[in-house]
Amino acid sequence: MYLLENIKRVEHITLEAFNRDFVECRQPVIIEGLFRNTPLEQLSNLEVARSKLGSMQLTLGEEFGTTMLKEMGIFPSLASESEDSFQSCNLDEYLSFIARNPHTRKMASVNEVPSLLRQILPSPVLCMGSNSREPLMRLFVGNAGNRAHLHFDTDGRDVLLCQIFGRKRVVIISEEQTPKLSPVRNFSGVFLEHFSVSDLKPFLDYTNAQEAILQPGDAVFIPKASWHYIEYIDTGMSVGFRFIHQDNQYLSFLVKNIYPNLYWQGLVSRFADEQTVREKYLADFMKIAVARLYPYKTAQECYEAVHSVVRETYRNLCLKGEEKLYMLSNLEEFESSLFSKLSYYHPQENLWLTEDAPFSARELQIDHLKGLLEKSPQQKQCFTLTLKECFGKDKIEELSKEEASALSSALKLL
């Protein structure tokens, strides 16, 4: 097996150094021995883990990349497994199942880590962030040969993936390499799992990938919105701690309101630091917020308008020089056609709406908008830019009620 082993490894790192050298710089790192000399270290052997956690309940499903490809109509001939088609079981039953079905794509993932494991698995201090908020936790159990297709996560959180038992191969690729990865939504059209050894090396070099083997007791930091591919070398268990380093209202808005694709991914990297957005990208953020909060008649109309603004902003902020094509495709049009199958979140009504659902307009008066502008010089400056660039207007009195509504909603975010 070809292996780069080019992810930095450290031990005994402080929270300050972890945040400064890796989280804020969006650099992967492996922390060795994070749970050394704790009860969790005893579970690094599969049989010991089975004896102690065998009754732990799990939820089963296909590897999510396969599920998403089916939903998007790609490879519709992919067959679902019929044998032992149970959806839940305990750890002991799952290990027996994979012994009978060593090539299964069924794997276990649990959003709430069972209390049996939680009792001996404290949240690492490295994941607490400046807000001291407990991270979200997710448990993964899979058989040797299973994998997670190359993708990026869409919740805007950093991840610390801790290996309990078994070994995993992890590949991490920066969002700067996205044009090389044939993206659809948050999935790559590149199937690393099908590459031969001779083909894999040049491709990993081509994408400046970082790769390593996680041993039991290792924890790998995966920066928010980074591409990652996971392959189970052995039957293994891991826990992902999904954490927010610092509260960030701009990033939160993107996560809750903007369709996650390659443009969203690029903007997450630019809006990762709240202070930087205020100093450099506030007008760019306002364009997106105004476009998203405008009272459209249908969700499809909203998607198309916001998609156009997000794409333009991505090109202005994230591309260095002229945009380069690494391959020809019509994936963008394909994404648009996918939208007819999706729902869309409408923040003004706090509802998920289908494609044909009407968006209600909010009647906001111009004097109310003027009142918002009196709150800070920052809002006034941003308003002047937004008024001209988003609406082509010079005076606030020229805005329609719908335009005033969208702009008022966006200003309230500041």
C-alpha positions in Angstrom: 0.0 0.0 0.0 1.3 3.4 -1.0 1.3 5.8 2.0 2.4 9.4 2.3 2.5 9.6 6.1 2.9 13.4 5.9 0.5 14.5 8.6 2.4 16.0 11.5 2.4 14.0 14.8 2.6 15.5 18.2 2.3 14.5 21.9 1.3 16.5 25.0 0.1 19.6 23.1 -1.4 22.4 25.0 -4.8 23.9 24.1 -3.1 27.2 23.3 -0.6 25.6 20.9 -3.3 23.4 19.4 -5.5 26.4 18.6 -2.6 28.6 17.4 -0.7 26.1 15.3 -3.4 24.0 13.9 -7.1 25.1 14.4 -6.6 28.7 13.4 -4.2 27.8 10.6 -6.5 25.0 9.4 -3.7 22.5 9.4 -4.3 18.8 10.1 -2.4 17.1 12.9 -2.3 13.8 14.7 -2.2 13.8 18.5 -0.7 10.6 19.8 -1.7 9.1 23.2 -4.5 11.5 23.8 -6.2 9.0 26.2 -3.1 7.4 27.5 -3.4 6.0 31.1 -7.2 6.3 31.0 -9.8 3.5 31.0 -10.3 4.2 27.3 -6.8 3.0 26.6 -7.9 -0.5 27.7 -10.3 -0.7 24.7 -7.6 -0.6 22.1 -7.9 -4.3 21.7 -11.1 -5.4 19.8 -11.8 -8.4 22.0 -11.4 -6.4 25.2 -13.7 -3.7 23.7 -16.2 -6.4 22.8 -16.3 -7.9 26.3 -16.8 -4.4 27.9 -19.1 -2.8 25.3 -20.8 -5.7 23.6 -24.2 -4.7 24.8 -23.8 -1.1 23.5 -26.7 -0.3 21.0 -25.8 0.8 17.5 -27.7 2.1 14.4 -26.7 0.5 11.1 -26.8 1.9 7.6 -24.9 1.8 4.4 -21.7 3.8 4.0 -23.2 7.3 3.5 -21.3 8.0 0.3 -23.1 5.0 -1.3 -26.5 6.3 0.1 -25.9 9.8 -1.3 -25.0 8.5 -4.8 -28.2 6.5 -4.9 -30.2 9.6 -3.8 -28.6 11.7 -6.5 -29.4 9.1 -9.2 -25.7 8.2 -9.7 -25.1 4.4 -10.1 -28.8 3.7 -9.4 -28.0 0.0 -10.0 -26.2 -0.1 -6.7 -28.0 -2.8 -4.8 -28.9 -2.6 -1.2 -28.0 -5.5 1.0 -30.9 -7.7 1.8 -29.3 -10.3 4.1 -29.6 -9.4 7.7 -31.3 -6.2 6.9 -31.7 -5.1 10.5 -31.3 -1.4 11.2 -30.1 -1.7 14.8 -28.2 -4.1 17.0 -25.6 -4.1 19.7 -21.8 -4.2 19.2 -21.5 -7.9 19.8 -24.2 -8.6 17.1 -22.6 -6.3 14.6 -19.2 -8.0 15.0 -20.9 -11.3 14.5 -22.6 -10.0 11.4 -19.4 -8.7 9.8 -17.8 -12.1 10.5 -20.5 -13.7 8.4 -20.4 -10.8 5.8 -16.8 -9.6 5.6 -17.5 -7.5 2.5 -20.6 -5.7 3.8 -21.0 -2.0 3.3 -23.1 -1.7 6.4 -21.5 0.2 9.2 -22.6 1.7 12.5 -22.9 5.3 13.3 -24.5 6.9 16.3 -25.0 10.6 16.8 -25.4 10.2 20.5 -22.6 8.2 22.0 -24.1 5.5 24.2 -23.8 6.1 27.9 -21.8 2.8 28.3 -19.0 4.4 26.3 -19.6 7.9 27.4 -18.8 7.1 31.0 -15.2 6.4 30.1 -14.9 8.9 27.2 -14.5 12.5 28.4 -14.5 15.3 25.9 -10.9 16.2 25.2 -10.0 19.7 26.5 -8.7 20.4 23.0 -12.3 20.4 21.8 -13.8 22.8 24.2 -13.1 26.0 22.3 -13.3 29.6 23.7 -17.0 29.2 24.4 -16.5 26.2 26.7 -19.3 24.5 24.9 -19.4 20.7 24.9 -18.6 19.3 21.4 -21.0 17.1 19.5 -20.0 13.5 19.4 -20.5 10.8 16.9 -19.5 7.1 17.1 -18.4 5.0 14.1 -17.9 1.3 13.8 -17.0 -0.4 10.6 -15.5 -3.6 9.2 -12.1 -4.0 7.4 -12.4 -2.7 3.9 -15.3 -0.3 4.5 -14.8 3.4 3.9 -16.2 6.9 3.9 -16.2 8.3 0.3 -14.2 11.5 -0.2 -16.4 14.4 1.1 -16.4 17.5 3.3 -18.8 18.1 6.2 -21.4 20.8 6.1 -21.9 21.8 9.7 -19.0 24.3 9.8 -17.3 22.5 12.7 -13.8 21.3 13.2 -13.4 17.6 14.0 -11.1 15.6 16.3 -11.5 12.0 15.2 -10.2 9.6 18.0 -9.4 6.0 17.1 -10.5 3.5 19.8 -9.5 0.2 18.3 -8.5 -1.0 14.9 -6.6 1.1 12.3 -7.9 3.6 9.8 -6.3 5.2 6.8 -7.2 8.9 6.5 -6.7 11.2 3.5 -7.2 15.0 4.0 -7.3 17.5 1.1 -7.5 21.3 1.5 -10.5 23.1 0.0 -8.0 25.0 -2.2 -7.8 21.7 -4.2 -11.6 21.5 -4.8 -11.5 22.3 -8.6 -9.4 19.1 -9.0 -11.9 16.9 -7.3 -15.0 17.1 -9.5 -17.3 18.2 -6.7 -21.1 17.5 -6.5 -22.7 19.0 -3.4 -20.2 18.1 -0.7 -19.1 14.9 -2.4 -16.2 14.3 -4.8 -16.7 12.6 -8.2 -13.2 11.1 -7.6 -13.3 7.5 -6.1 -10.1 7.1 -4.3 -11.3 3.6 -3.2 -11.0 2.4 -6.8 -7.5 3.8 -7.5 -4.7 1.3 -8.1 -1.5 1.9 -6.1 0.3 3.2 -9.2 -2.4 5.7 -9.9 -2.9 6.8 -6.3 0.5 8.3 -5.7 0.5 10.8 -8.5 -3.1 11.8 -7.7 -2.3 12.5 -4.0 0.7 14.5 -5.1 -1.4 16.4 -7.6 -3.9 17.4 -4.9 -1.3 18.1 -2.2 -3.1 15.5 -0.1 -2.1 14.6 3.5 -2.3 11.0 4.5 -1.6 8.8 7.5 -2.6 5.6 9.3 -4.5 6.1 12.6 -3.4 3.7 15.3 -5.5 3.0 18.4 -5.1 6.0 20.7 -4.4 8.4 17.9 -6.6 11.5 17.2 -6.5 13.3 13.9 -7.6 17.0 13.6 -9.7 17.6 10.4 -10.2 21.3 9.8 -13.8 22.5 9.0 -14.9 22.0 5.4 -11.8 20.0 4.4 -12.1 17.1 2.1 -11.4 13.7 3.8 -11.5 10.1 2.9 -11.5 7.3 5.5 -10.7 3.7 4.9 -11.0 0.9 7.5 -7.8 -1.2 7.5 -9.1 -3.3 10.3 -12.5 -3.6 11.9 -12.4 -0.5 14.1 -14.2 2.0 16.3 -13.7 5.7 16.5 -15.4 8.8 18.0 -15.6 12.1 16.3 -15.7 15.2 18.4 -17.2 18.1 16.4 -16.4 21.4 18.0 -16.7 25.2 17.4 -13.4 26.9 18.2 -15.0 30.4 18.4 -18.5 31.6 18.0 -18.9 33.2 14.6 -22.2 34.7 13.5 -21.1 35.0 9.8 -20.1 31.3 9.6 -23.2 30.3 11.4 -25.3 32.2 8.8 -23.6 30.3 6.0 -24.2 26.9 7.6 -27.9 27.6 8.3 -28.9 29.4 5.2 -26.6 28.6 2.2 -26.7 25.4 0.1 -23.4 23.5 0.7 -21.3 23.1 -2.4 -17.8 24.0 -3.6 -18.7 27.8 -3.4 -20.0 27.4 0.2 -16.9 25.5 1.1 -14.6 28.2 -0.2 -16.4 30.9 1.7 -16.3 28.9 4.9 -12.5 29.1 4.7 -12.7 32.9 4.2 -15.3 33.5 6.9 -13.7 31.2 9.4 -12.6 34.1 11.6 -15.2 36.6 12.7 -12.9 39.5 13.2 -11.4 39.0 9.7 -14.9 39.1 8.2 -15.5 42.4 9.9 -12.3 43.9 8.7 -12.1 42.5 5.2 -15.2 40.8 4.0 -18.2 42.5 5.6 -19.5 44.0 2.3 -19.2 40.5 0.6 -21.1 38.9 3.4 -23.8 41.5 3.2 -24.4 40.7 -0.5 -25.0 37.1 0.4 -27.2 37.9 3.4 -29.4 40.3 1.4 -29.7 37.8 -1.4 -30.7 35.0 1.0 -33.2 37.0 3.0 -35.0 38.6 0.1 -38.7 37.4 0.1 -38.8 35.2 -3.0 -41.9 33.6 -4.3 -40.5 30.0 -4.5 -37.6 28.1 -3.0 -36.2 27.4 -6.5 -36.1 31.1 -7.3 -34.4 31.7 -3.9 -31.8 29.0 -4.7 -30.9 30.3 -8.1 -30.6 33.9 -7.0 -28.5 33.1 -3.9 -26.4 30.5 -5.9 -25.4 33.3 -8.4 -24.3 35.7 -5.6 -22.4 33.0 -3.7 -20.7 31.8 -6.8 -19.6 35.4 -7.7 -18.4 36.0 -4.2 -16.4 32.8 -4.2 -14.7 33.7 -7.5 -13.8 37.2 -6.1 -12.5 36.0 -2.8 -11.2 32.5 -3.3 -9.7 32.2 -6.8 -6.2 33.4 -7.4 -6.2 35.1 -10.7 -8.0 33.7 -13.6 -10.4 30.8 -12.9 -8.9 27.5 -14.1 -10.8 24.5 -15.3 -9.3 21.1 -14.5 -12.1 19.1 -16.2 -15.2 19.7 -18.3 -18.5 18.9 -16.7 -22.0 20.2 -16.2 -22.1 19.4 -12.5 -23.4 22.9 -11.7 -26.5 22.3 -13.9 -26.8 18.9 -12.3 -26.8 20.4 -8.8 -29.6 22.8 -9.9 -31.7 19.9 -11.1 -31.1 18.2 -7.7 -32.6 21.0 -5.9 -36.1 20.1 -7.0 -35.7 17.1 -4.7 -34.7 19.1 -1.7 -36.3 21.3 0.9 -35.0 24.7 1.7 -34.9 26.5 5.0 -36.7 29.9 5.2 -35.3 31.7 8.2 -38.0 34.4 8.3 -40.7 31.8 8.8 -38.5 29.2 10.6 -39.8 26.5 8.2 -38.4 24.0 5.8 -40.2 24.7 2.5 -40.6 22.5 -0.6 -39.9 23.8 -4.1 -43.3 25.2 -4.8 -44.1 26.7 -1.4 -44.6 30.5 -1.4 -42.4 32.8 0.5 -44.3 35.4 2.4 -43.1 39.0 2.2 -42.5 41.0 5.4 -43.8 44.6 5.4 -41.0 46.6 6.8 -41.1 50.4 6.8 -38.2 52.6 5.5 -38.1 54.5 8.8 -37.4 51.2 10.6 -34.5 50.6 8.4 -33.2 54.0 9.1 -33.4 53.3 12.8 -31.2 50.2 12.4 -28.6 52.3 10.6 -28.3 54.6 13.6 -26.9 51.8 15.8 -23.3 51.8 14.5 -21.0 53.5 12.0 -20.0 50.0 10.8 -23.6 49.4 9.7 -23.8 52.7 7.9 -20.6 52.1 6.0 -21.7 48.6 5.0 -25.2 49.9 4.1 -23.8 52.4 1.6 -21.9 49.7 -0.2 -24.8 47.3 -0.2 -27.3 49.8 -1.3 -25.3 50.6 -4.5 -24.0 47.1 -5.3 -27.0 45.0 -4.5 -29.8 47.3 -5.6 -28.2 49.9 -7.8 -29.8 52.6 -5.5 -28.2 55.8 -4.1 -30.8 56.6 -1.4 -32.7 54.6 1.1 -36.0 56.1 0.0 -35.6 54.4 -3.4 -35.9 51.0 -1.9 -39.0 48.9 -2.3 -40.6 47.4 0.8 -39.2 44.0 -0.3 -35.7 45.4 -0.7 -35.9 47.2 2.6 -37.1 43.9 4.3 -34.1 42.0 3.0 -31.6 44.7 3.9 -33.1 45.1 7.4 -32.8 41.4 8.0 -29.2 41.3 6.9 -28.2 44.4 9.0 -29.6 42.7 12.1 -27.0 40.0 11.7 -24.2 42.5 12.2 
